[in-house]
């Protein structure tokens, strides 16, 4: 029998508002869209510093991170500016202020005096400066017009030589820890001890930064690949061709002086859903509402570039519309009986993954007998929990902030039967600072090919905490783990374990206003009411002691989930640098973090990189997404596969419940009569199978 086919022409319109463009993008750099905004703009806020690589508390006992600023001592910091244009400016610095401090700090910015009285006088609601002995960030507003293009001199001293301030200095000996090669040291900090103007080079850089309220000079948004033929969410695609295409957008580039701000849109297209495949075009500039006929396939990707010369203004993008004239083949299509197709979300930040076979992880797995720890586990999550419990109980000896050589931290002790002995505790809190057991847990998980990372969080009125997050194939999501107490949080309704942002979301939804350093919520709200009737709970496990027992239990830590950040790479065991000099012993200061921020927890002005897009912080891993293209008779499908699997080894497919078999990223599926089912997944080189996607069709 000969099938009759025909083609029809139809119009396809794809409308994208600012929220969809921003949060669904494949990549966003240098941009920001607050929840209340109706448009996307350049990120507002810039840090100028030269101290970050060496800032923190050193492992070297001979390096003291703080110096007392009193008597005749005067400090001088120079910072370079290419442009002085800004809406406002601050000096940010790390200090420890004595609880009974009555000394005013004197700052001279290019000769203009600004005074910072004791915190108890100037910001009485910021009680953390008096009640916590930990170091803190301080912010002092300065007139923007005192800044100069080129070198800017900042001097600090105590009024009348009074006692009460200690400032952090980043020692040059620690700089290699926090930066890539080549290590080039700045020389921006000097001190005068004699009161007579004799300046000598400091041993490092004062942790003093210029914090400028101005837009970044450029930004970029890259959309995900879009099916311009109008079958974006269809599990099986028909044969369609784009004949003509136009892109329109609503934008505002007139906020600044003429020609100072710009927003440029480009398009590329191709016949394959992956832009890395053959046949894709180069980027072509677009004009709003102008038709384009040079389209190389039905799959499209749009790039939008923001630029501004005037740093006080930003172009803005409100929406975008793609209109296409499509020719569609009306040949017979197979009937879709069911499908489950992964949604791959990519981070805008390149986060290199670890090689589970690197020397340190192989040694850890072997010397600590981790295969025996997970033996008998029935599920991947069971394996994760067994490693979690092991990291909680394994003895740790002398630990250092740098490098993260976990085998040097672990104190392997063997009993009379040669088995490895584990710690027992008199309370639900292990015996080492939270950084160390959680990094050990990260290493143990990674040694089995399970993507894991370290993360830390804090609230303005508290210190903070270091934890681990792991990607779970069983749940298809990231999970927050705390090896200091061996517990995780979960949703009471679904029992699904939570990631850090999901826990943070519960806290933030209960804040009555934005969390700021001037008025931390911990000193304003009823903290008992804050934790009542939570929709989330903590897993207590089979322990004698509850995780919430004591002053620093789970509910106490819940109050710390305002700000959180991550070292944006996984390969910390095969590539020791760069890492922060320290974490958890002083306030976080390394400027290499990726930080989470949003309307109620605004960006911290002393850090450069922030995001409020979940995809940036929580990219999906080990996912396989299929694109199924129907052949003309509806009895064969061309399957195209893409994945987000670290340490990828192969794609696997299982047809109609048979055995798993390796396939290429493109394969043909010949359909038989009746129900046909294909399950598709990835596998990494550690043998860990990824999340399954599936398609069932009847020809």
N, C-alpha and C positions, 0 to 999 in steps of 0.2 A: 504494500500500500504506500502510495506517495503522499507525504504530508504537505498540506497547503500552508504556506507561510506568507506573511505580509508585513510591511513596515508601516508604522504610523508616526506622525510627528506630534510632539507634545511639548508644552512649556513646563519647565521645572524651576521652582523658586526656593532658595535656601536662605532663610533669614537668621541672622546671628546678632543678638544684642551684646552689649559690653560684658555682661556677666558671663555669658556663654563663651565668648571669645577669650576672655581672660582665664577662666578656670578650666576650660577644656583644651587649652592650647598645648601643643607638644613642647614648646619652649617659650619662656618669658624671661627676659633679662632687662634689668634697669627700669622696670615699670612697676606700677602699683594701682590697684583699684580697691578702695575701702568698700565695706559692705553698703554704706550709705551713698556711695558715689554712683552716678549713672554713666560714667565714662572712665576710660583708661588714660592715665597720665604717666609721665616720667616719675621715678621714685624721688621723693623729696627728703634729702638728708645726705650729708657727705662728711666723712671722717678724714682728717689730715693728721697723720701720726708717723712716728719712726721708732716706736718702742715695742710693738706687739710681739716680735719673735722671741724676745728675751724676758717678757713680763711674767711675773708669778713668783712663787717661792721655790727656790732652787733645792735640788737634792744635796748640793754641796753645802755642808754646814758652815763653810768659810764665807759664803755669800749671803749677806743680810739684805733682804729685799726692801727694808724701810730705813729711812734716815730721819732724825729729828730735826725739824725746821724751827730753830730757836736761836737766841743770842744774835750774833752778828752775821750768821749764815744767810747767804742769798743764793738762790738757784736761778739759772738762766737756760731757757729752752728756745731754740730757733726752729721754726717750721716754715716751709716754703709754700707759697700760693701762686698759682698761675693766673688766677683771677680772684678779685675780692668781692665780686657781686654776690650778695646773699640777702635774704629777708631778715635774718637774725643770726646771731652767733653766740657760742658758748665756749668756755674753756672747760674741758673735762679732765679730771685727774683722779687717781686712786690714793686714798689716804686712810689713816686711822686717827680718829679724833678722841682725845681723852674724855672720859665720861664727865669730868668736872671742868672741861675746857672753858676758859674765859678769854682766850686769845683770838684776836682777829687776824685773818690771813690777808696779806697785802699782795696784790697782783699788779704788775705794770705791763701793759700791752702796748708795745711801741711807745713807751713813755707815758701812757695814759693810765692813771691809777683807778683800780677797782678793788673794793674791799669785800671780803667774805667774813662776816661776823661768825661767832660760834653757832653751831646748828641749833642749840637750845634757844637761841634768841631769834634767828632768822627763819627757821622752819620747825617750829615746835611740834607740828603734827608728824614730822619725819623722825619718830622716836627711835628708829633703828640706829641712828648715829650716836645716841646716848646709851641704848640698852644692849647693843650687840658689840662684842669686842672684835668681831671679824672686820676685815678691811671693806670699804665701800667705795662706790663711785660718787664723786662730787661734781656738781655742775654750777658754773658761775656765768651768768649772762654778761656779755660785753657789748659795747656799741659797735655795730658793724663797720662804721666809718673809721675806726681806728686801725683796721687791717690795711696791709700794703701788698701790692703785687711784688712778688719776690720773697725775701726773707722777712719773717715776723719774729720779733723778740718778745718773749714772755718771761718776766722775772717774778719770783715768788719769795716772800720773806714773812716773818712774824712781826706784827706791829709791836714796837717797844721791846723786841727780842723775847716775847712771851713764850711760855711752854704750853704745848697742848696738841700740836700737829706733827704727824709723821707721814711722809710722802714716799710712794713706791719708786724705786729705781730698778730698771731692767738691766742686769749686768751683762756686759758684752760676752762673758764666758758662756752664757746660756743662749746667745742668739742662734748658734747653729741648730739647736733643737727645734726652733719654731719656724724655720724658713728652708726653702729649697737652695740648692747650689746654683750659682756661686754665692758664698756668704760674703757680702759686702757690708761692712759696719758703717752706720751713720756716725757723725760726730757733732751732734746737735745740742749736747748738754754740757754746761760748765757750772762751776761753783766758785763763790767768793767767800772765803773764811775770815778774812782780816778786816772787812768793812772799809777797805781802802781802794777797792776796785781792781784787785789782783785776781784775775780769772784763771782757773786751771781746768783742764779737761776732766770730766767726770768718768768713773769706771764703767758707766753704762748710760742708758737713756732714761730720763725722768718720764714716768708714765703720765704725760701731760699731752692732751690732744685738742686740736681745734675742731669743733663740732659746728658745721655750717648748715643753716636752714636754707637750702637751695636745691633746685632740680638737678639731677644728673644730666650730663650733656647729651646722652643718647640712650636708646633702648630698642628692643626688638621683640616682636611677637611672631611666632611661627605656629600656624594652625595645624591640627592633625590632618592627615590625608582625608579628603572629602570626596565622596562619590557624587560628582557633579551631575550624573545621570538620574539622580533622585531615588536611588535604592540603598541609601546609607545604612539602614537598619535591617534590610532584607537578608535572610540567611542564604538564599539562593538568588543569584542575579541573572536577569535575562540579558540578551544581546542588545546593548544600547550603544549609540554613538552620539557624541556631542557635535552638533553642527556649528553652533554659534554660542558665544558666551560673553557676558558682561558682568563686571563687578561694580557695585555702587557702595559708597560708604558715607556716613554722616560724621563729620569731624570738624574741629575748630582749631585752626592754626593762627588765629588773629589776635591771641591774647597779648603777645609781645609786639615790639616794633616790627615793621615790615621786613620780611625775609629772615627774621631771627628764629622763627620756629617752622618746622616742616614735618610732614607726615607722608611717607612714600609707601606705596603698595605695589608688590610684585607677585607674579603668579608663575608656577611651574606645573606641568601636567605630564601624565604618562599612562601607559596601558596596564600597569601593575600596581597593586595597592602599596607597594614599598617604593619610595622615591630613590632607593639605592639600586633598583633593578634597571635593566637596560630599557631604552626607549623613552626615558624621561627627558623633557626639554630643559634648557637653561632657564634661569629666572628672567622673566619679561616684565618690564615696567607697565603698570596699568594706569589708565585715567578713568576716573569715576564716571560710570554710565556709558562708556565707549565700548562698542562691540569688539570682540577678538575672535578671529577665525583660526589662528595658529595654535590649535589645541591638539596635543599629541595623544590624548586618551581621555577616558572618562574620570580618571582620578586626578584630583587637584590638590595643591597646597598653596596657601597664601602666606606671604611674609609682609609684615608691616614694620617700618622703621621710623622711630621718633628721633628727631634731632632738635636741639635748641642752642642758639648762641647766647641768648639772654637767659641767664641761669635763674632768674626770678619768674620765668614763664615756661609753660609746657604746652605743646599741642595735645589735644585730647581726641579720643575716638569713642563715639557713642554706639555705632552699630555698623553692620555690613550686610549686604544682600548680594547673593549670586543668582543670576538669571541665565538659564540655558535653554536653547532649543534642541530637543533630543529626538533622534530617530530610534524607535524601539521595534525590535523584531517580535512578532506575536506568535512565534512557534510555540508548540506545546511545552509546558514546564512541569517538572515533577512536583508532586504535592508534598509540602513540608509537614511532617507529623510532629516534630518537636526539635528543639535545638537549645544549646547552651554554649554561647560564644563569648570568650573572655574579652574584657575591655582592657587593653594595655594602656597604662598611664605612665608616662615618662617624666623624670625630673628634669628641670631646666639646668640643674647643676650636675656636672660630670662627677660621678662618685665611683672611682675605680674599685672593682671588687677584688677580694683576696683569692689567691690560689690555694685551695685546701691542701695541696701537696707541697707547699713550701716547707722548708726544713724545720722551722720551729713548730709548726702545727703537726707535722708527722711525728716529731719527737714527743710532743705533748700527748698525742693519742696513744703512742706506744708506751712511753715511760709511766704514764698514769693509768694505763690499762683501761682506757675509756670504752673499748669494745665490750669489755666485761660489764661495764656500768650500764650499757644500753641493751645488753643481751636479754632477749625475751620480750622486748617492747612490742606491743601489738600495733601501735600506730606511730606516725611521725610525732604527734604531739606528746605521746607517752615518752618517746625518746628525748624530746626537748625537756620534759619535766624531770626525767632521770638525770640529765646533765645539769639541770638547774639545781637539783638537790645536792648533787656532787659538789658543785661550785660553792654551795653554802657551807658544806661540811669539810671540804679539803683544808688541811692546815696551811697557813701562809706564814712565811718567815719574814725576812727583811725585804720590803718592797720599795721601789723607787718610782717616781713619776715618769721618768724617762730613762731608757726606752721601755716599751711594753714587752719586756722579755718575761713572759709569765712563768716559764720553767725556772727562772731565777727566783721568782717569788714563792713558788710552791715548795712546801717543806714535806717531802714524801717520807713518811715513817712507816715501818713495817712491823707487824706483830710477830709473835712466835711462829705463827703458821705462814709467815711471809706475805700475808695480805696487807694492803695499804690501810693504815689506821685513819679514821676520820674524827673530826672534832665533835664534841657535844658541848652544849652551852646551857648556862643557868637561866638564860632569858632568850627571847626570840630576837637575838641580835648577835651577829658574829663578831669576831675579835679584831677586825681590820677596817680601816677607812673604806667607805663604800665604793670608791673607784676600783680597788684592787679585785675583790671577788667578782665584780661585774665584768671587768675586762677579762678575767680568767674564764668566765662563762662565755663571753663572746668568742674567745679562742677555742674553747671546747666545742661549741656549736659549729664554728667554721671548719673545724678539722673533719667534720662529717659532711661538708658541702652544704650546710644550712646557713644561708646568709644572715649575719647578725652584726650588730654595731653597738657602740657605746653612745650614751646620751645623758645630758644632765639638765636639771631644772631648778627653779627657785621662784620665790615671791619676794617682793621688795622689802617686806618686814622680817624676812627669815634668811637663813643661810641657804641651803639647798641640798641636792642629792644627786648621786650618779647611779645610773641603772643600765640595763641591757634591753635591746629590742631585737626580736628575731622574726624573720618571715616564716609563716606557717602555711604549708601547702594544704594541710587539713582544713584550715579555716579560710584560706585565700586572702590573708591579711597579715599585717604586722601585729606583734604582741609585745606588750610591756612586761618585762621580768625584773624582779629585784632579788639579786643573789645575796644581798645583805641579810635578808630575812626569809628567802625562799617563798615568795608568794607572787601572785598576779591579780589584776583586777578583771572583773567580768560584768557583763550586763545581766541584771537580775532577771529580766524577762526572757532573754534568749539563751543565757548561760555562755555566750560567746566571749572569749577573752578580748580585752581592749588594748589599743595602742595608747601612747602617751597623749596624743592630741584628743582622743576621745575622752580620756579622763579629764584633761584640761578643759574640754568643752563643758562638762558638768559643773566644774568650779566657776568658769567664766559666766555661764548662764545665771549663776546665783550672785554675781557681783552687782551692786547697785549703781556703780559708776566705774569709769576707767581706772585701772591700776596705774598709779604714778609714784615716783620716788618721794614727792612732796607729801602725799597723803596715802600711805599704803593701806589697803583695805583691811589688813589685819588689825589696825588700830581704830577702825571705824565701825566694822560690822560685828554682829553677835556671832562669835565663832562656833558656839554650840548649835545655834540655829542653822549655821552654814552646812553642817554635816548631818542634819536630821533628814530622815526619809530619802536618802540618796537612791537614785535608780541604778546605782552600781554597787558592787560589793567586792570584797577581797577574798581570795581563796586561802583558807587557813591551813589546810593540809593536816596530816596525821602527826601532830606535834603536841608535846606536853604544854608548851607555852603558846598563847595566841599571838598572832602577828601584831595585834593592836594593843598588847600589854605594854605599859610604860609610857614615858613622855614622848617618845619618837616613833610611835606605831603608825599603822596605815592611815588612820584618820588624821593624825597630826601631819603626816606627809602630804595628804590630799590638799591641805591648805597651801602647799608649796608649788602647785601646778600652774603658776601664772606664766612664767617665761621658761622656754626650753630651747635647747640648741644641740647641734650634732657636729662632730668632726666629719666633714663631707667626703669621707673615703672609707673603704672597708679594708684596704690592704695595709693595715697598720703593723702586721706581724712580719711581712716580707719587705716592707719599706718603712723603716722606723721614723723617718722625717718626712714632712714637718708634723710636730705635735706641740700642744701647749706645754710650757715649762712645768706647769702644775695645774691640777684641777681638784677643787674641793678643800684646799688648805687656805686659799685666798680667793677673793672675788674673781670671777672669770674675766679675763682681759685679753686673751689671744684673739686677734681679729680675723682668724681664718674660719671661724664657725659659720654654719648656716643657722640663722635664728628664726624662730616662729614669732610672728607678731600679728596683730589684728586691731579692730577698733577699740575693744575694751582693754587690750594689752598692747599699747602702741610700741613701735620699734624703739629699741634702746639706742639712744643717740651715739653711744661710744662704739657701736658695732656697725660694720659696713654692709653686711649681707643679711637681708631679711626676706621672708616670704610669708604670704597668707594663703598660698595655694597648696592644697593637700598633695597634689601630684608631685610637687617639688620635694616635700618631706617624706611622702609615702608612695613612691613609685611601686607599681605592681611588678612582682617578680615571678619567674617560673610559669608564666602564662603563655598559652598558645592561642592565637587568633586565626581563624580560617576565613577565607573568601571563596565561596563556591560559585562557579560560573557554569550555567547550564549550556550544554551543547544543543544543536538545532533540534534534535529529536526528543530531547528531554530524558534520554536514557543513559546519559553519561554526564558526569560533572568534572570540571577541571578544578582542583583544590589547590589554593595558594596559602601557604602557612607563613606566619611570622611569630616571633617570640621575644620575650624579655628575660631570658634565662641566663644568669651569670654562669661562666665556665661551661657554656653550652657544648653538648656532645652530639646530639642527634634528635630528630623528630621521630616519633613513633605513632603508629596507627593500629587500631584494632577494629576489624570489620565484623559486624554481626556476632559479637561476643567471642570471636576466635582469639588467636594468640597475638600478642603485640609484635609488630614488625617495624623495622626502620624504613623510613621513606625520605625522599628529598623534600625541599620546601615547595616543589610543584609536583603534583602527581594526578593521574587520571583515575577516576572511580567509575567503573562500569557497573550500572545498576541491574539487579536481577528483578524478577517479578516479585511483588509483595513488598514488605517492609525491608528497608536497607538502613543500617545504622553504622556510622563511623565515629569512633572515639579517637581523639587526637591529643597528644601531649608532647612535651619536651623531656629530655633527660640530660642531666649534667654529667660531667666526667667522674664525679664521685658515685654515680649510679643512682642518684636521687631523681625520681620521676616527678614531673611537674603537675600542675593543675590540669585536669582533663576538660577539653571542650568536646561537644558532641553534636551530631546532626543526624536526624532520621528523616528519610524521604521515601515516597512511593512513586515510581515512574508512571 
